Amino acid sequence: MQNNHQDSVNSQLDKLEKISNQISILISSGQYEKINHLDKMRKKIIADMNARNYNYSNHKKTVLKLISQNQKIITEFKESEEKKLSKLSRQKKCTQAYLATF
């Protein structure tokens, strides 16, 4: 039973790591529309693991790696969104200045 539990934890953590890698690649390539589906899968796996009360003590390194990777993903996404917002803000100011000339 314990071995089956460990295999299940390992499998779930592997899936989370793969999803995080895919999300990171999608963010880097600007394919944000595909991230939502992967994020839903990630949240479902985490909820499932929490519901089963998995013990992560033997997987601290993997969990910390996932947390670090997810923080990096969030930072990349925020930076990208801030750049987009800044660009939109500049375009808005230009448009308002142009319209003011009429």
C-alpha positions in Angstrom: 0.0 0.0 0.0 2.8 2.4 0.9 4.6 1.7 -2.4 1.4 2.4 -4.3 1.0 5.7 -2.4 4.6 6.7 -3.2 4.1 5.8 -6.9 0.9 7.9 -7.0 2.7 10.9 -5.4 5.6 10.6 -7.8 3.2 10.4 -10.8 1.3 13.4 -9.7 4.4 15.5 -9.1 5.8 14.4 -12.5 2.6 15.6 -14.1 2.8 18.9 -12.3 6.4 19.4 -13.4 5.5 18.7 -17.0 2.6 21.1 -16.9 4.7 23.8 -15.4 7.4 23.3 -18.1 4.7 23.5 -20.8 3.3 26.7 -19.3 6.7 28.2 -19.1 7.4 27.4 -22.7 4.0 28.8 -23.8 4.6 32.1 -21.9 8.1 32.4 -23.4 6.6 32.0 -26.9 3.6 34.3 -26.2 1.0 31.6 -26.6 -1.2 32.7 -23.6 -4.4 31.3 -25.0 -3.2 27.7 -24.3 -2.2 28.4 -20.7 -5.7 28.4 -19.2 -6.4 24.8 -20.0 -3.0 23.7 -18.5 -3.6 25.8 -15.4 -7.0 24.1 -14.9 -5.3 20.7 -15.2 -2.6 21.8 -12.7 -5.2 23.0 -10.2 -7.2 19.7 -10.5 -4.1 17.7 -9.8 -3.2 19.8 -6.8 -6.8 19.6 -5.5 -6.8 15.8 -5.9 -3.5 15.6 -4.1 -4.8 17.7 -1.2 -8.0 15.7 -1.1 -6.0 12.5 -0.7 -3.8 14.1 2.0 -0.6 13.1 0.4 2.5 13.3 2.4 5.2 15.3 0.6 8.0 14.9 3.2 9.9 12.5 0.9 9.5 14.9 -2.0 10.6 18.2 -0.5 13.1 18.9 -3.3 10.6 18.3 -6.1 7.9 20.4 -4.4 10.4 23.2 -3.8 11.5 23.0 -7.4 7.9 23.2 -8.6 7.2 26.2 -6.3 10.3 27.9 -7.7 9.3 27.2 -11.2 5.8 28.4 -10.7 7.1 31.6 -9.2 9.3 32.1 -12.2 6.3 31.5 -14.5 4.2 34.0 -12.6 7.0 36.6 -12.8 7.4 36.1 -16.6 3.7 36.3 -17.1 3.4 39.5 -15.0 6.3 41.1 -16.9 4.7 40.2 -20.2 1.3 41.6 -19.1 3.0 44.8 -17.8 4.7 45.3 -21.2 1.4 44.9 -23.0 -0.3 47.3 -20.6 2.4 49.8 -21.0 2.2 49.6 -24.8 -1.6 50.0 -24.7 -1.2 53.0 -22.4 1.2 54.6 -24.8 -1.2 53.9 -27.7 -4.1 55.4 -25.8 -2.1 58.6 -25.0 -1.1 58.9 -28.7 -4.8 58.4 -29.8 -6.0 60.9 -27.2 -3.4 63.4 -28.4 -4.4 62.9 -32.0 -8.1 63.2 -31.2 -7.4 66.5 -29.3 -6.2 68.0 -32.5 -9.7 67.8 -34.0 
